[in-house]
Amino acid sequence: MDYEKAFRVDGRVAVVTGGARGIGAAVAQALARCGAAVLVTDVLEDAGKSIVTDICESGGRAEFLEHDVTSEEQWEATTSAVTQLFGGYDILVNNAGIETAALVSQCTLEDFKRVQDVNVNGVFLGMKHAVRAMSPGGPAGKGGAIVNMSSVTGIIGTAAHIAYHSSKGAVRLLTKAAAIECAALKSGIRVNSIHPGIVETAMGDNYVKDYVELGLAPDLASAQEAIQSLHPMGYGTVEDVACAVLYLASGAARWVNGSELVLDGGLTAQ
Protein backbone atom coordinates (compact mmCIF):
# COMPACT_ATOMS: atom_id res chain seq x y z
CA MET A 1 0.00 0.00 0.00
CA ASP A 2 1.14 3.52 -0.76
CA TYR A 3 0.45 5.00 2.68
CA GLU A 4 0.95 8.59 1.59
CA LYS A 5 -1.76 8.26 -1.05
CA ALA A 6 -4.06 6.12 1.10
CA PHE A 7 -5.22 9.11 3.14
CA ARG A 8 -5.92 11.28 0.10
CA VAL A 9 -9.09 11.45 -1.98
CA ASP A 10 -7.66 12.54 -5.32
CA GLY A 11 -10.06 12.16 -8.22
CA ARG A 12 -13.05 11.54 -6.00
CA VAL A 13 -16.27 13.55 -5.69
CA ALA A 14 -17.96 14.39 -2.39
CA VAL A 15 -21.33 15.77 -1.36
CA VAL A 16 -21.29 17.49 2.05
CA THR A 17 -24.66 18.48 3.50
CA GLY A 18 -24.83 21.32 6.00
CA GLY A 19 -21.54 22.47 4.52
CA ALA A 20 -22.02 26.21 4.92
CA ARG A 21 -20.51 26.58 8.37
CA GLY A 22 -19.06 24.82 11.41
CA ILE A 23 -18.12 21.17 11.04
CA GLY A 24 -19.59 20.91 7.54
CA ALA A 25 -17.51 23.77 6.21
CA ALA A 26 -14.32 22.30 7.70
CA VAL A 27 -15.14 18.89 6.21
CA ALA A 28 -15.73 20.38 2.74
CA GLN A 29 -12.44 22.29 2.91
CA ALA A 30 -10.50 19.23 4.11
CA LEU A 31 -11.85 16.98 1.35
CA ALA A 32 -11.11 19.61 -1.29
CA ARG A 33 -7.59 20.20 0.01
CA CYS A 34 -6.90 16.48 -0.17
CA GLY A 35 -8.00 16.17 -3.77
CA ALA A 36 -11.77 15.75 -3.96
CA ALA A 37 -14.22 17.85 -5.94
CA VAL A 38 -16.93 18.92 -3.50
CA LEU A 39 -20.60 19.81 -3.82
CA VAL A 40 -21.46 21.86 -0.74
CA THR A 41 -25.16 21.82 0.09
CA ASP A 42 -27.07 23.79 2.70
CA VAL A 43 -30.17 25.93 3.24
CA LEU A 44 -27.80 28.85 3.95
CA GLU A 45 -27.03 30.06 0.46
CA ASP A 46 -24.74 33.03 1.15
CA ALA A 47 -22.60 31.17 3.68
CA GLY A 48 -22.44 28.10 1.45
CA LYS A 49 -21.31 30.11 -1.57
CA SER A 50 -18.67 31.81 0.59
CA ILE A 51 -17.17 28.42 1.55
CA VAL A 52 -17.12 27.39 -2.11
CA THR A 53 -15.33 30.63 -3.00
CA ASP A 54 -12.72 29.95 -0.31
CA ILE A 55 -12.15 26.43 -1.64
CA CYS A 56 -11.82 27.57 -5.24
CA GLU A 57 -9.48 30.43 -4.35
CA SER A 58 -7.26 27.88 -2.60
CA GLY A 59 -7.03 25.83 -5.78
CA GLY A 60 -9.81 23.32 -5.08
CA ARG A 61 -12.92 22.38 -7.04
CA ALA A 62 -16.31 23.06 -5.47
CA GLU A 63 -19.86 24.09 -6.25
CA PHE A 64 -22.81 25.08 -4.06
CA LEU A 65 -26.41 23.85 -4.16
CA GLU A 66 -29.24 25.05 -1.95
CA HIS A 67 -30.63 21.89 -0.40
CA ASP A 68 -33.22 21.01 2.25
CA VAL A 69 -32.26 17.49 3.37
CA THR A 70 -35.83 16.69 4.48
CA SER A 71 -37.07 16.85 0.86
CA GLU A 72 -36.74 13.73 -1.25
CA GLU A 73 -37.24 15.80 -4.40
CA GLN A 74 -34.26 17.93 -3.43
CA TRP A 75 -32.15 14.82 -2.82
CA GLU A 76 -33.01 13.68 -6.33
CA ALA A 77 -32.03 17.12 -7.61
CA THR A 78 -28.74 16.92 -5.69
CA THR A 79 -27.86 13.58 -7.27
CA SER A 80 -28.71 15.00 -10.69
CA ALA A 81 -26.65 18.15 -10.05
CA VAL A 82 -23.52 16.37 -8.84
CA THR A 83 -23.73 13.97 -11.78
CA GLN A 84 -23.93 16.85 -14.24
CA LEU A 85 -21.20 18.86 -12.52
CA PHE A 86 -18.71 16.15 -11.68
CA GLY A 87 -19.91 12.92 -13.31
CA GLY A 88 -21.34 11.38 -10.12
CA TYR A 89 -20.06 11.07 -6.57
CA ASP A 90 -18.44 8.49 -4.36
CA ILE A 91 -18.36 10.26 -0.98
CA LEU A 92 -21.41 11.46 0.95
CA VAL A 93 -21.08 13.25 4.28
CA ASN A 94 -24.49 13.46 5.93
CA ASN A 95 -23.61 16.38 8.19
CA ALA A 96 -26.73 18.59 8.17
CA GLY A 97 -28.42 18.63 11.57
CA ILE A 98 -30.29 20.74 14.10
CA GLU A 99 -30.64 20.73 17.85
CA THR A 100 -33.33 21.76 20.30
CA ALA A 101 -33.18 21.84 24.08
CA ALA A 102 -36.05 20.98 26.39
CA LEU A 103 -36.77 18.93 29.46
CA VAL A 104 -38.67 15.72 28.74
CA SER A 105 -41.81 17.08 30.38
CA GLN A 106 -41.66 20.27 28.32
CA CYS A 107 -40.52 19.11 24.88
CA THR A 108 -43.25 19.70 22.32
CA LEU A 109 -44.17 17.02 19.83
CA GLU A 110 -43.67 19.58 17.06
CA ASP A 111 -40.06 20.26 18.13
CA PHE A 112 -39.37 16.56 18.62
CA LYS A 113 -40.62 15.74 15.12
CA ARG A 114 -38.70 18.64 13.57
CA VAL A 115 -35.38 17.34 14.94
CA GLN A 116 -36.12 13.81 13.72
CA ASP A 117 -37.10 15.15 10.29
CA VAL A 118 -33.75 16.85 9.72
CA ASN A 119 -31.40 14.60 11.68
CA VAL A 120 -32.92 11.19 10.91
CA ASN A 121 -35.03 11.50 7.77
CA GLY A 122 -32.35 13.66 6.16
CA VAL A 123 -29.71 10.99 6.80
CA PHE A 124 -32.01 8.22 5.59
CA LEU A 125 -32.78 10.06 2.36
CA GLY A 126 -29.11 10.85 1.84
CA MET A 127 -28.12 7.21 2.21
CA LYS A 128 -31.01 6.03 0.03
CA HIS A 129 -30.04 8.19 -2.92
CA ALA A 130 -26.30 7.76 -2.44
CA VAL A 131 -26.66 3.97 -2.47
CA ARG A 132 -28.73 4.20 -5.64
CA ALA A 133 -26.14 6.44 -7.28
CA MET A 134 -22.99 4.66 -6.08
CA SER A 135 -24.09 1.04 -6.57
CA PRO A 136 -23.24 -0.80 -9.81
CA GLY A 137 -25.58 0.46 -12.51
CA GLY A 138 -26.17 3.80 -10.80
CA PRO A 139 -25.18 7.26 -12.13
CA ALA A 140 -21.83 6.96 -10.34
CA GLY A 141 -21.65 3.18 -10.03
CA LYS A 142 -18.17 2.86 -8.53
CA GLY A 143 -19.03 2.25 -4.89
CA GLY A 144 -17.94 4.76 -2.30
CA ALA A 145 -18.06 5.91 1.30
CA ILE A 146 -20.92 7.35 3.32
CA VAL A 147 -20.09 9.14 6.57
CA ASN A 148 -23.00 9.98 8.85
CA MET A 149 -22.59 12.64 11.53
CA SER A 150 -23.95 11.29 14.80
CA SER A 151 -22.75 12.42 18.25
CA VAL A 152 -21.71 11.08 21.62
CA THR A 153 -25.35 11.85 22.44
CA GLY A 154 -26.17 8.91 20.18
CA ILE A 155 -24.33 6.66 22.65
CA ILE A 156 -24.90 8.17 26.10
CA GLY A 157 -27.65 10.25 27.70
CA THR A 158 -27.62 13.77 29.10
CA ALA A 159 -30.31 16.08 30.40
CA ALA A 160 -32.45 18.47 28.37
CA HIS A 161 -31.77 17.17 24.86
CA ILE A 162 -34.09 14.21 24.44
CA ALA A 163 -35.00 14.99 20.82
CA TYR A 164 -31.35 15.36 19.82
CA HIS A 165 -30.31 12.18 21.67
CA SER A 166 -33.01 10.11 20.01
CA SER A 167 -32.12 11.42 16.57
CA LYS A 168 -28.40 10.75 16.93
CA GLY A 169 -29.05 7.28 18.36
CA ALA A 170 -31.14 6.58 15.29
CA VAL A 171 -28.31 7.74 13.03
CA ARG A 172 -25.97 5.32 14.79
CA LEU A 173 -28.13 2.30 13.98
CA LEU A 174 -29.24 3.51 10.55
CA THR A 175 -25.53 3.50 9.76
CA LYS A 176 -24.98 -0.05 10.92
CA ALA A 177 -28.02 -1.42 9.10
CA ALA A 178 -27.01 0.26 5.84
CA ALA A 179 -23.41 -0.89 6.22
CA ILE A 180 -24.39 -4.54 6.59
CA GLU A 181 -26.81 -4.34 3.66
CA CYS A 182 -24.31 -2.64 1.34
CA ALA A 183 -21.69 -5.26 2.17
CA ALA A 184 -24.14 -8.14 1.65
CA LEU A 185 -25.09 -6.75 -1.77
CA LYS A 186 -21.40 -6.28 -2.67
CA SER A 187 -22.10 -2.69 -3.66
CA GLY A 188 -18.62 -1.46 -2.81
CA ILE A 189 -20.14 1.11 -0.44
CA ARG A 190 -18.93 1.55 3.14
CA VAL A 191 -21.10 3.32 5.73
CA ASN A 192 -19.73 4.65 9.03
CA SER A 193 -20.73 7.16 11.69
CA ILE A 194 -18.80 9.79 13.62
CA HIS A 195 -19.64 10.71 17.21
CA PRO A 196 -18.14 14.01 18.38
CA GLY A 197 -18.38 15.39 21.89
CA ILE A 198 -18.64 19.14 22.35
CA VAL A 199 -16.88 20.94 19.50
CA GLU A 200 -16.09 24.64 19.44
CA THR A 201 -18.95 25.78 17.19
CA ALA A 202 -22.11 27.85 17.58
CA MET A 203 -24.05 24.64 18.24
CA GLY A 204 -21.57 23.68 20.95
CA ASP A 205 -21.97 27.11 22.56
CA ASN A 206 -25.75 26.77 22.47
CA TYR A 207 -25.54 23.38 24.16
CA VAL A 208 -23.86 25.03 27.14
CA LYS A 209 -26.26 27.99 27.21
CA ASP A 210 -29.23 25.62 27.24
CA TYR A 211 -28.22 24.29 30.65
CA VAL A 212 -28.52 27.75 32.17
CA GLU A 213 -31.78 28.62 30.44
CA LEU A 214 -33.38 25.37 31.61
CA GLY A 215 -32.23 25.78 35.21
CA LEU A 216 -29.66 22.98 35.19
CA ALA A 217 -26.80 25.35 36.01
CA PRO A 218 -26.85 28.66 37.92
CA ASP A 219 -24.87 30.62 35.34
CA LEU A 220 -22.91 30.31 32.11
CA ALA A 221 -19.52 29.98 33.81
CA SER A 222 -20.74 27.09 35.95
CA ALA A 223 -22.31 25.34 32.97
CA GLN A 224 -19.15 25.80 30.92
CA GLU A 225 -16.95 24.41 33.68
CA ALA A 226 -19.21 21.42 34.34
CA ILE A 227 -19.58 20.38 30.71
CA GLN A 228 -15.97 21.01 29.73
CA SER A 229 -14.79 18.97 32.72
CA LEU A 230 -16.52 15.93 31.22
CA HIS A 231 -14.01 16.05 28.37
CA PRO A 232 -10.61 15.00 29.81
CA MET A 233 -8.80 16.62 26.87
CA GLY A 234 -11.12 19.61 26.64
CA TYR A 235 -13.38 20.50 23.74
CA GLY A 236 -12.61 19.48 20.18
CA THR A 237 -12.33 21.61 17.05
CA VAL A 238 -13.98 21.39 13.66
CA GLU A 239 -10.61 20.36 12.23
CA ASP A 240 -10.54 17.33 14.54
CA VAL A 241 -13.83 16.16 13.08
CA ALA A 242 -12.79 16.96 9.51
CA CYS A 243 -9.72 14.75 9.90
CA ALA A 244 -11.89 11.86 11.04
CA VAL A 245 -14.25 12.29 8.08
CA LEU A 246 -11.28 12.41 5.72
CA TYR A 247 -9.99 9.13 7.12
CA LEU A 248 -13.33 7.33 6.78
CA ALA A 249 -13.82 8.68 3.26
CA SER A 250 -10.34 7.64 2.13
CA GLY A 251 -8.82 4.38 1.03
CA ALA A 252 -7.03 4.17 4.37
CA ALA A 253 -10.37 3.04 5.83
CA ARG A 254 -11.15 0.52 3.10
CA TRP A 255 -11.90 -2.24 5.66
CA VAL A 256 -13.86 0.02 8.04
CA ASN A 257 -17.60 -0.52 7.71
CA GLY A 258 -20.50 -0.06 10.16
CA SER A 259 -18.19 1.50 12.73
CA GLU A 260 -18.78 4.36 15.14
CA LEU A 261 -15.76 6.62 15.43
CA VAL A 262 -15.93 8.47 18.74
CA LEU A 263 -14.22 11.87 18.98
CA ASP A 264 -14.72 13.19 22.48
CA GLY A 265 -11.37 13.73 24.20
CA GLY A 266 -12.10 10.76 26.48
CA LEU A 267 -15.64 11.67 27.61
CA THR A 268 -17.15 8.24 27.01
CA ALA A 269 -14.06 6.40 28.31
CA GLN A 270 -14.85 7.38 31.91
C-alpha positions as CSV (number, residue, x, y, z in Angstrom):
1,M,0.0,0.0,0.0
2,D,1.1,3.5,-0.8
3,Y,0.5,5.0,2.7
4,E,0.9,8.6,1.6
5,K,-1.8,8.3,-1.1
6,A,-4.1,6.1,1.1
7,F,-5.2,9.1,3.1
8,R,-5.9,11.3,0.1
9,V,-9.1,11.5,-2.0
10,D,-7.7,12.5,-5.3
11,G,-10.1,12.2,-8.2
12,R,-13.1,11.5,-6.0
13,V,-16.3,13.6,-5.7
14,A,-18.0,14.4,-2.4
15,V,-21.3,15.8,-1.4
16,V,-21.3,17.5,2.0
17,T,-24.7,18.5,3.5
18,G,-24.8,21.3,6.0
19,G,-21.5,22.5,4.5
20,A,-22.0,26.2,4.9
21,R,-20.5,26.6,8.4
22,G,-19.1,24.8,11.4
23,I,-18.1,21.2,11.0
24,G,-19.6,20.9,7.5
25,A,-17.5,23.8,6.2
26,A,-14.3,22.3,7.7
27,V,-15.1,18.9,6.2
28,A,-15.7,20.4,2.7
29,Q,-12.4,22.3,2.9
30,A,-10.5,19.2,4.1
31,L,-11.9,17.0,1.4
32,A,-11.1,19.6,-1.3
33,R,-7.6,20.2,0.0
34,C,-6.9,16.5,-0.2
35,G,-8.0,16.2,-3.8
36,A,-11.8,15.8,-4.0
37,A,-14.2,17.9,-5.9
38,V,-16.9,18.9,-3.5
39,L,-20.6,19.8,-3.8
40,V,-21.5,21.9,-0.7
41,T,-25.2,21.8,0.1
42,D,-27.1,23.8,2.7
43,V,-30.2,25.9,3.2
44,L,-27.8,28.9,4.0
45,E,-27.0,30.1,0.5
46,D,-24.7,33.0,1.1
47,A,-22.6,31.2,3.7
48,G,-22.4,28.1,1.5
49,K,-21.3,30.1,-1.6
50,S,-18.7,31.8,0.6
51,I,-17.2,28.4,1.5
52,V,-17.1,27.4,-2.1
53,T,-15.3,30.6,-3.0
54,D,-12.7,30.0,-0.3
55,I,-12.2,26.4,-1.6
56,C,-11.8,27.6,-5.2
57,E,-9.5,30.4,-4.4
58,S,-7.3,27.9,-2.6
59,G,-7.0,25.8,-5.8
60,G,-9.8,23.3,-5.1
61,R,-12.9,22.4,-7.0
62,A,-16.3,23.1,-5.5
63,E,-19.9,24.1,-6.3
64,F,-22.8,25.1,-4.1
65,L,-26.4,23.9,-4.2
66,E,-29.2,25.0,-1.9
67,H,-30.6,21.9,-0.4
68,D,-33.2,21.0,2.3
69,V,-32.3,17.5,3.4
70,T,-35.8,16.7,4.5
71,S,-37.1,16.9,0.9
72,E,-36.7,13.7,-1.3
73,E,-37.2,15.8,-4.4
74,Q,-34.3,17.9,-3.4
75,W,-32.1,14.8,-2.8
76,E,-33.0,13.7,-6.3
77,A,-32.0,17.1,-7.6
78,T,-28.7,16.9,-5.7
79,T,-27.9,13.6,-7.3
80,S,-28.7,15.0,-10.7
81,A,-26.7,18.1,-10.1
82,V,-23.5,16.4,-8.8
83,T,-23.7,14.0,-11.8
84,Q,-23.9,16.8,-14.2
85,L,-21.2,18.9,-12.5
86,F,-18.7,16.1,-11.7
87,G,-19.9,12.9,-13.3
88,G,-21.3,11.4,-10.1
89,Y,-20.1,11.1,-6.6
90,D,-18.4,8.5,-4.4
91,I,-18.4,10.3,-1.0
92,L,-21.4,11.5,0.9
93,V,-21.1,13.2,4.3
94,N,-24.5,13.5,5.9
95,N,-23.6,16.4,8.2
96,A,-26.7,18.6,8.2
97,G,-28.4,18.6,11.6
98,I,-30.3,20.7,14.1
99,E,-30.6,20.7,17.9
100,T,-33.3,21.8,20.3
101,A,-33.2,21.8,24.1
102,A,-36.1,21.0,26.4
103,L,-36.8,18.9,29.5
104,V,-38.7,15.7,28.7
105,S,-41.8,17.1,30.4
106,Q,-41.7,20.3,28.3
107,C,-40.5,19.1,24.9
108,T,-43.3,19.7,22.3
109,L,-44.2,17.0,19.8
110,E,-43.7,19.6,17.1
111,D,-40.1,20.3,18.1
112,F,-39.4,16.6,18.6
113,K,-40.6,15.7,15.1
114,R,-38.7,18.6,13.6
115,V,-35.4,17.3,14.9
116,Q,-36.1,13.8,13.7
117,D,-37.1,15.1,10.3
118,V,-33.7,16.8,9.7
119,N,-31.4,14.6,11.7
120,V,-32.9,11.2,10.9
121,N,-35.0,11.5,7.8
122,G,-32.3,13.7,6.2
123,V,-29.7,11.0,6.8
124,F,-32.0,8.2,5.6
125,L,-32.8,10.1,2.4
126,G,-29.1,10.9,1.8
127,M,-28.1,7.2,2.2
128,K,-31.0,6.0,0.0
129,H,-30.0,8.2,-2.9
130,A,-26.3,7.8,-2.4
131,V,-26.7,4.0,-2.5
132,R,-28.7,4.2,-5.6
133,A,-26.1,6.4,-7.3
134,M,-23.0,4.7,-6.1
135,S,-24.1,1.0,-6.6
136,P,-23.2,-0.8,-9.8
137,G,-25.6,0.5,-12.5
138,G,-26.2,3.8,-10.8
139,P,-25.2,7.3,-12.1
140,A,-21.8,7.0,-10.3
141,G,-21.7,3.2,-10.0
142,K,-18.2,2.9,-8.5
143,G,-19.0,2.2,-4.9
144,G,-17.9,4.8,-2.3
145,A,-18.1,5.9,1.3
146,I,-20.9,7.4,3.3
147,V,-20.1,9.1,6.6
148,N,-23.0,10.0,8.9
149,M,-22.6,12.6,11.5
150,S,-23.9,11.3,14.8
151,S,-22.7,12.4,18.3
152,V,-21.7,11.1,21.6
153,T,-25.3,11.8,22.4
154,G,-26.2,8.9,20.2
155,I,-24.3,6.7,22.6
156,I,-24.9,8.2,26.1
157,G,-27.7,10.3,27.7
158,T,-27.6,13.8,29.1
159,A,-30.3,16.1,30.4
160,A,-32.5,18.5,28.4
161,H,-31.8,17.2,24.9
162,I,-34.1,14.2,24.4
163,A,-35.0,15.0,20.8
164,Y,-31.4,15.4,19.8
165,H,-30.3,12.2,21.7
166,S,-33.0,10.1,20.0
167,S,-32.1,11.4,16.6
168,K,-28.4,10.7,16.9
169,G,-29.1,7.3,18.4
170,A,-31.1,6.6,15.3
171,V,-28.3,7.7,13.0
172,R,-26.0,5.3,14.8
173,L,-28.1,2.3,14.0
174,L,-29.2,3.5,10.6
175,T,-25.5,3.5,9.8
176,K,-25.0,-0.1,10.9
177,A,-28.0,-1.4,9.1
178,A,-27.0,0.3,5.8
179,A,-23.4,-0.9,6.2
180,I,-24.4,-4.5,6.6
181,E,-26.8,-4.3,3.7
182,C,-24.3,-2.6,1.3
183,A,-21.7,-5.3,2.2
184,A,-24.1,-8.1,1.6
185,L,-25.1,-6.8,-1.8
186,K,-21.4,-6.3,-2.7
187,S,-22.1,-2.7,-3.7
188,G,-18.6,-1.5,-2.8
189,I,-20.1,1.1,-0.4
190,R,-18.9,1.6,3.1
191,V,-21.1,3.3,5.7
192,N,-19.7,4.7,9.0
193,S,-20.7,7.2,11.7
194,I,-18.8,9.8,13.6
195,H,-19.6,10.7,17.2
196,P,-18.1,14.0,18.4
197,G,-18.4,15.4,21.9
198,I,-18.6,19.1,22.3
199,V,-16.9,20.9,19.5
200,E,-16.1,24.6,19.4
201,T,-19.0,25.8,17.2
202,A,-22.1,27.9,17.6
203,M,-24.0,24.6,18.2
204,G,-21.6,23.7,21.0
205,D,-22.0,27.1,22.6
206,N,-25.7,26.8,22.5
207,Y,-25.5,23.4,24.2
208,V,-23.9,25.0,27.1
209,K,-26.3,28.0,27.2
210,D,-29.2,25.6,27.2
211,Y,-28.2,24.3,30.6
212,V,-28.5,27.7,32.2
213,E,-31.8,28.6,30.4
214,L,-33.4,25.4,31.6
215,G,-32.2,25.8,35.2
216,L,-29.7,23.0,35.2
217,A,-26.8,25.3,36.0
218,P,-26.8,28.7,37.9
219,D,-24.9,30.6,35.3
220,L,-22.9,30.3,32.1
221,A,-19.5,30.0,33.8
222,S,-20.7,27.1,36.0
223,A,-22.3,25.3,33.0
224,Q,-19.1,25.8,30.9
225,E,-16.9,24.4,33.7
226,A,-19.2,21.4,34.3
227,I,-19.6,20.4,30.7
228,Q,-16.0,21.0,29.7
229,S,-14.8,19.0,32.7
230,L,-16.5,15.9,31.2
231,H,-14.0,16.1,28.4
232,P,-10.6,15.0,29.8
233,M,-8.8,16.6,26.9
234,G,-11.1,19.6,26.6
235,Y,-13.4,20.5,23.7
236,G,-12.6,19.5,20.2
237,T,-12.3,21.6,17.0
238,V,-14.0,21.4,13.7
239,E,-10.6,20.4,12.2
240,D,-10.5,17.3,14.5
241,V,-13.8,16.2,13.1
242,A,-12.8,17.0,9.5
243,C,-9.7,14.8,9.9
244,A,-11.9,11.9,11.0
245,V,-14.2,12.3,8.1
246,L,-11.3,12.4,5.7
247,Y,-10.0,9.1,7.1
248,L,-13.3,7.3,6.8
249,A,-13.8,8.7,3.3
250,S,-10.3,7.6,2.1
251,G,-8.8,4.4,1.0
252,A,-7.0,4.2,4.4
253,A,-10.4,3.0,5.8
254,R,-11.1,0.5,3.1
255,W,-11.9,-2.2,5.7
256,V,-13.9,0.0,8.0
257,N,-17.6,-0.5,7.7
258,G,-20.5,-0.1,10.2
259,S,-18.2,1.5,12.7
260,E,-18.8,4.4,15.1
261,L,-15.8,6.6,15.4
262,V,-15.9,8.5,18.7
263,L,-14.2,11.9,19.0
264,D,-14.7,13.2,22.5
265,G,-11.4,13.7,24.2
266,G,-12.1,10.8,26.5
267,L,-15.6,11.7,27.6
268,T,-17.1,8.2,27.0
269,A,-14.1,6.4,28.3
270,Q,-14.9,7.4,31.9
